Amino acid sequence: MQMIAGLLVLASMAQAHYTFPALIAGSTTTNKWEYVRKTTNYQSNGPVPAVTSDQFRCYQLAAGNEGAKTMTVAAGDTVGFTADASVSHPGVLQFYMAKVPAGQTADSWDGSGSVWFKIFSQGPSIGAGGLTWPSQGASRVTTKIPSCIPAGDYLLRVEHIALHSASAAGGAQPYVSCAQLTVTGGGSKTPTDLVAFPGAYKATDPGLMINIYYPVPTSYTAPGPSVFTC
């Protein structure tokens, strides 16, 4: 009986967690892990161990592209990820991109260094009754590629950080995936406020160490740099 109870607890924990396994490009939803590098939690659904971990970059199961293909999209297009089964925890949703350096491609580059720029950040709505997180319960999350960035190969990174148990340092639970893109069109504006993963966040950042329930926060500051705009 104890073994059965333990298995039920593990199953319920997995159901409470989630992955971002499939790329959304415009009106197309691709197959799982077709354009997204397979993440370490593809079976367990568990979060990245820490924001200071090397796995916080793309949470990859193994080095390399793991067989992921590269999707061609236009600057200004809608892109995103499916959430499997859904974003079941309250928390902050953010998207980053990184331009692949000359001589490499989206399927060969590891995304290391201060190369990531933020393109989207969605925090809570704050009311007297508490915080409401728009991404909670979502089965897909999307944003738009900035219309002014140069054409080329990029990595697209989604990050949802669950904050339901974040009142102490290390309590935040990050869920991360990276997809491979070739961006066409675009412009010539160079993104600023570039950061590295790991390195951009500390466990004690105000947006990562916070009691979101009591006392009800009057503000929220998302971790990381400001959102790049055209």
C-alpha positions as CSV (number, residue, x, y, z in Angstrom):
1,M,0.0,0.0,0.0
2,Q,2.8,2.4,0.8
3,M,4.4,1.8,-2.6
4,I,1.1,2.5,-4.3
5,A,0.7,5.7,-2.3
6,G,4.2,6.8,-3.2
7,L,3.5,6.2,-6.9
8,L,0.3,8.2,-6.7
9,V,2.2,11.1,-5.1
10,L,4.8,11.0,-7.9
11,A,2.1,10.9,-10.5
12,S,0.3,13.8,-9.1
13,M,3.5,15.8,-8.9
14,A,4.2,15.1,-12.6
15,Q,0.7,16.2,-13.5
16,A,1.3,19.5,-11.6
17,H,4.4,20.2,-13.6
18,Y,4.8,20.9,-17.3
19,T,7.0,21.1,-20.4
20,F,7.1,23.3,-23.5
21,P,7.6,20.6,-26.1
22,A,6.3,22.0,-29.4
23,L,6.9,25.1,-31.4
24,I,4.1,27.4,-32.6
25,A,4.8,29.4,-35.8
26,G,2.0,31.5,-37.0
27,S,-1.0,29.2,-37.4
28,T,1.1,26.1,-37.3
29,T,1.6,23.9,-34.3
30,T,4.5,21.5,-34.8
31,N,5.1,18.0,-33.4
32,K,6.7,17.6,-30.0
33,W,10.5,18.0,-30.0
34,E,10.4,18.6,-33.8
35,Y,11.8,22.1,-33.6
36,V,12.4,22.2,-29.9
37,R,15.5,20.7,-28.2
38,K,14.3,17.9,-26.0
39,T,14.4,19.0,-22.3
40,T,15.6,17.0,-19.3
41,N,12.1,16.9,-17.9
42,Y,10.5,15.4,-21.0
43,Q,9.2,12.5,-18.9
44,S,9.2,13.9,-15.3
45,N,7.9,17.4,-16.2
46,G,9.9,18.7,-13.3
47,P,11.5,22.2,-13.1
48,V,15.1,23.3,-13.7
49,P,17.0,22.7,-10.4
50,A,18.2,26.3,-10.0
51,V,18.5,29.5,-12.0
52,T,22.3,29.2,-11.5
53,S,22.4,25.8,-13.2
54,D,23.8,25.4,-16.7
55,Q,20.5,23.7,-17.5
56,F,18.7,27.0,-17.0
57,R,19.7,28.0,-20.5
58,C,17.7,25.5,-22.5
59,Y,17.2,22.6,-20.0
60,Q,18.5,20.2,-22.6
61,L,18.6,16.5,-22.0
62,A,21.9,16.3,-23.9
63,A,24.3,18.5,-25.7
64,G,23.7,19.4,-29.4
65,N,20.4,19.9,-31.1
66,E,19.1,16.4,-30.2
67,G,17.6,16.0,-33.7
68,A,15.6,19.3,-33.6
69,K,15.0,21.0,-37.0
70,T,15.1,24.7,-37.7
71,M,11.8,26.5,-38.5
72,T,11.9,29.5,-41.0
73,V,9.7,32.4,-39.8
74,A,9.4,36.1,-40.7
75,A,10.3,39.0,-38.5
76,G,7.1,40.2,-36.9
77,D,5.5,36.7,-36.9
78,T,3.8,35.1,-34.0
79,V,5.8,32.3,-32.3
80,G,5.5,30.3,-29.2
81,F,5.2,26.9,-27.5
82,T,2.6,24.5,-26.4
83,A,2.5,23.7,-22.7
84,D,2.0,20.1,-21.8
85,A,-0.4,19.6,-20.2
86,S,-0.8,23.2,-19.2
87,V,0.9,25.9,-17.2
88,S,-0.4,24.7,-13.9
89,H,1.3,27.1,-11.5
90,P,1.2,30.9,-11.0
91,G,4.3,32.7,-12.2
92,V,6.0,35.0,-14.6
93,L,6.2,34.2,-18.3
94,Q,9.1,35.5,-20.4
95,F,10.6,35.0,-23.9
96,Y,14.2,35.5,-25.0
97,M,16.0,35.3,-28.3
98,A,19.7,35.0,-29.1
99,K,21.3,35.5,-32.6
100,V,23.5,32.7,-33.7
101,P,27.1,34.0,-34.3
102,A,28.7,33.9,-37.8
103,G,30.0,30.6,-38.8
104,Q,27.4,28.6,-36.8
105,T,23.8,27.6,-37.3
106,A,20.8,27.4,-35.0
107,D,21.2,23.6,-34.9
108,S,24.9,23.7,-34.0
109,W,25.1,26.5,-31.4
110,D,24.7,26.1,-27.7
111,G,23.6,29.7,-26.8
112,S,26.4,30.4,-24.4
113,G,27.6,33.9,-23.5
114,S,25.9,37.2,-23.0
115,V,23.8,36.9,-26.1
116,W,20.2,36.7,-25.0
117,F,17.7,39.6,-25.2
118,K,14.2,39.6,-23.8
119,I,11.3,40.1,-26.2
120,F,8.3,39.5,-23.9
121,S,7.5,39.6,-20.2
122,Q,4.1,38.9,-18.6
123,G,3.7,39.4,-14.8
124,P,0.6,39.5,-12.7
125,S,-2.4,41.7,-12.5
126,I,-2.5,43.0,-8.9
127,G,-5.7,43.6,-7.0
128,A,-6.9,43.8,-3.4
129,G,-7.8,40.1,-3.5
130,G,-4.3,39.0,-4.7
131,L,-2.3,38.4,-7.8
132,T,-3.7,37.0,-11.0
133,W,-1.3,35.4,-13.5
134,P,-2.5,35.4,-17.1
135,S,-0.4,32.4,-18.1
136,Q,-1.7,30.1,-15.4
137,G,-3.8,27.4,-17.0
138,A,-2.6,28.2,-20.5
139,S,-2.0,25.3,-22.9
140,R,0.0,27.5,-25.3
141,V,2.0,30.7,-24.9
142,T,3.0,33.0,-27.7
143,T,4.7,36.3,-28.5
144,K,5.8,38.1,-31.7
145,I,9.3,38.2,-33.1
146,P,10.5,41.9,-33.1
147,S,10.1,43.2,-36.7
148,C,13.3,45.2,-36.6
149,I,15.9,42.5,-35.8
150,P,18.3,41.4,-38.5
151,A,17.6,38.3,-40.5
152,G,19.5,35.1,-39.5
153,D,19.5,32.1,-37.3
154,Y,18.2,32.5,-33.7
155,L,17.4,30.4,-30.6
156,L,14.0,31.2,-29.1
157,R,13.7,30.5,-25.4
158,V,10.6,30.3,-23.3
159,E,10.7,30.7,-19.6
160,H,7.9,30.2,-17.1
161,I,8.9,30.6,-13.4
162,A,6.4,29.2,-11.0
163,L,6.2,31.2,-7.8
164,H,3.8,29.3,-5.6
165,S,6.6,28.3,-3.2
166,A,9.0,31.1,-3.8
167,S,9.0,32.8,-0.4
168,A,12.5,31.5,0.3
169,A,15.6,31.6,-1.9
170,G,15.6,28.6,-4.3
171,G,11.8,28.1,-4.0
172,A,11.0,29.4,-7.5
173,Q,10.5,26.7,-10.1
174,P,11.7,27.5,-13.7
175,Y,10.4,25.7,-16.7
176,V,12.4,26.3,-19.9
177,S,12.6,25.2,-23.6
178,C,14.5,26.4,-26.6
179,A,13.5,26.3,-30.3
180,Q,15.6,26.8,-33.4
181,L,14.6,29.5,-35.9
182,T,15.7,31.1,-39.1
183,V,14.3,34.6,-39.2
184,T,13.7,36.3,-42.6
185,G,13.0,39.9,-43.4
186,G,13.5,42.1,-40.5
187,G,15.6,45.2,-40.1
188,S,19.0,46.3,-38.8
189,K,18.4,47.2,-35.2
190,T,20.8,45.5,-32.8
191,P,19.2,44.3,-29.6
192,T,20.6,45.6,-26.3
193,D,20.7,44.5,-22.7
194,L,22.2,41.1,-23.6
195,V,22.5,38.6,-20.8
196,A,23.8,35.1,-20.3
197,F,22.1,31.9,-18.9
198,P,23.1,31.1,-16.3
199,G,24.3,34.4,-14.9
200,A,21.4,36.7,-15.6
201,Y,19.4,35.8,-12.4
202,K,20.1,35.2,-8.7
203,A,17.9,33.1,-6.5
204,T,17.4,36.2,-4.3
205,D,16.2,38.5,-7.1
206,P,12.9,40.2,-6.0
207,G,11.0,38.5,-8.9
208,L,12.2,35.1,-7.8
209,M,12.1,35.3,-4.0
210,I,8.6,36.5,-3.1
211,N,5.6,35.4,-1.2
212,I,2.8,35.9,-3.8
213,Y,0.0,35.2,-1.3
214,Y,0.5,37.1,2.0
215,P,0.9,40.0,2.5
216,V,-0.5,40.7,-1.0
217,P,2.3,42.3,-2.9
218,T,1.7,45.8,-4.2
219,S,4.1,45.4,-7.1
220,Y,6.1,42.8,-9.0
221,T,9.5,43.1,-10.8
222,A,10.3,40.4,-13.3
223,P,13.8,39.1,-13.2
224,G,16.2,39.9,-16.0
225,P,16.7,42.9,-18.3
226,S,14.1,45.2,-19.9
227,V,12.2,44.0,-22.9
228,F,13.8,44.9,-26.2
229,T,11.6,47.1,-28.4
230,C,12.0,48.2,-32.0
